[in-house]
Amino acid sequence: MKNLVSIVAPMYNEEEMAPLFYETISKIMDKIQDQYDTELVLVNDGSRDKTWEILKEFHEKDHRVHAIKFSRNFGHEAAITAGLKYAKGDAVIIMDADLQDPPELIFQMLEKFEEGYEIVNAKRADRKKDGFLKRKTAEEYYEVIYRLSGKIKVPKNVGNYRLMSKRVVEAVNALPEHNRVFRVLVPFVGYKTTELEYVRPARPKGETKYNYNSMFKLAGDSIVSSSLVPLSWAFKLSLDLIAISVLALITTLVFYILGRCGIDPFIFWDTGLYLILSFISLGFSLCLFFIGILSQYQARTFVEAQQRPLFIVEEDLENK
């Protein structure tokens, strides 16, 4: 009996890319059909264009297509969550619909799967084609996550494009949190892992739906879901502020003693005043910064406590 390979792709306003994506992936599935059964799980994440109508056409003409429609836009991570929930494969491959995740890498992923690897990550070899700002923010994102993630060790330059065995998918699906970041969750569950490097091509059609707001939200979710280290910074800062306060008290006492001895301690009063005000300003700024960090953890705790569903499916067109 053949193993089943599921290919999961979230889609949001991809009416330009959807036909090209389907044509490309269906050719990949045709090439591996002698070795594997295949299914294509397409999740429409509340698109406002004709993406859903196009996905329904794919489903009607191809028995391998499983099309899922959300009741509204729930976000990229929620769409991946749905894809993993509905995928039936012995091996499940997550990829974006913009074809910047090179489909030809699927052949190598399956080779690694047959060698016994349960997670095969696609790793970007470089980011030379990215703009300066995006390249630097991405570098800092992966560096910070890598340093803060402790024992999890989130791999650098690895997005959501990866193959996972059925056992890994079941382990990821069993994780209870609502703030889901698959860059963190997949390394968390462990299992035998390898990487394949690739050079990311330009998007052939349409525009990316992943803006800087989405990137900053992903960064915040990644840090909060993978590490408690930022919370310890506030405690360390409080110790530093206590030390500064003690130093200021000692300085004041020295000035008082010098004044009692007839020595004018206020020769450099202006400079000292500026320094004191600067320390006060810095202290307040740091306090506000750490209140912001605490609010991020608290906000995500609130979301977890609500226990709302990650997504709502409006239509489910199963593969035949």
Secondary structure, 3 states (H helix, E strand, C coil): CCEEEEEEEEECCCCCCHHHHHHHHHHHHHHCCCCEEEEEEEEECCCCCCHHHHHHHHHHHCCCEEEEEECCCCCHHHHHHHHHHHCCCCEEEECCCCCCCCCCHHHHHHHHHHCCCCEEEEEECCCCCCCHHHHHHHHHHHHHHHHHCCCCCCCCCEEEEEEEEHHHHHHHHHCCCCCCCHHHHHHHHCCCEEEEEECCCCCCCCCCCCCHHHHHHHHHHHHHHHCCHHHHHHHHHHHHHHHHHHHHHHHHHHHHHHHHCCCCCCCCHHHHHHHHHHHHHHHHHHHHHHHHHHHHHHHHHHHHHHCCCCCCEEEEECCC
